[in-house]
Amino acid sequence: MLEQLIQQLINGLSLGSIYALIALGYTMVYGIIKLINFAHGDIYMIGAYVGFACITYFGLGFFPSLVIAMVACGLLGYLIEKIAYKPLRNATRIAALITAIGVSLFLEYGTMFIVKANVRTYPPVLADLSFKPTSNIVINIKQIYIFAVTIVLMIILQYIVHRTRIGKAMRAVSADMDAAQLMGINVDHTISFTFAIGSALAGAAGILVGVYYNSIDPLMGILPGLKAFIAAVLGGIGVIPGAMIGGVAIGVVETMVSGYGNSLYKDAVAYAILILILIIKPSGLLGKNTREKV
């Protein structure tokens, strides 16, 4: 019984790490410009396809493909912000939200037009090795890669946000955009960089999912994107550590429901968590209650 619990926790941490990487993009963008970027899950899908192309057609290994997928998604996020969101910087929130949904549909069906709607099988870029600490606990090498990559990327993100010039600019713009501009900070550049780094993390999650689950398709970003959004809200949207905690929590809850109950209910449980957190603590676990000025 204990070993089964440990096994489900390990599985949940793998899934939760991926949700956390995607949720970071949601929470960073919201923290800067108060926009829910619903196209973010589809950038994660693009990352999976870029990784697939690098491995299949160019014969690259896991880490070069990971870096290329992150760079490609970072550039895509930068372009989306410049083309779709920057002209709406002073528009109503509903206009920006509708645009985000439009960008999401454009990425999904544009990808479907280019690569077709078939489900693709990811090539075996990592050796299929497993470790058995006990007879009933199995740790796959792919899970170790997911843990390692997620931890390294989160450490790098924390370093960028708290120890670099652009990170200080991001925190200043998040706190007060007008004051930051008066202090000489290039707000547009800072917002674009935030989109780029959040999208790069989503790209990393995309290739990790491809390697772990071995299949990708143009609509694969919808459900994980929604669950990562739930994770960001659970942790406190706009709070970077909250996205990490929320992602891991959603991943663990899902695997527990699948392992001890019925996998049909795992999606419903995630949405139930969203409803509960909005009723009980709308600011999330690490968020602060703030009053909006009218």
Secondary structure, 3 states (H helix, E strand, C coil): CHHHHHHHHHHHHHHHHHHHHHHHHHHHHHHHHCCCCCCHHHHHHHHHHHHHHHHHHCCCCHHHHHHHHHHHHHHHHHHHHHHHHHHHCCCCHHHHHHHHHHHHHHHHHHHHHHHCCCCEECCCCCCCCEEEEECCEEEEHHHHHHHHHHHHHHHHHHHHHHHCHHHHHHHHHHHCHHHHHHCCCCHHHHHHHHHHHHHHHHHHHHHHHHHHHCEECCCCCHHHHHHHHHHHHHHCCCCHHHHHHHHHHHHHHHHHHHHHCCHHHHHHHHHHHHHHHHHHCCCCCCCCCCCCCC
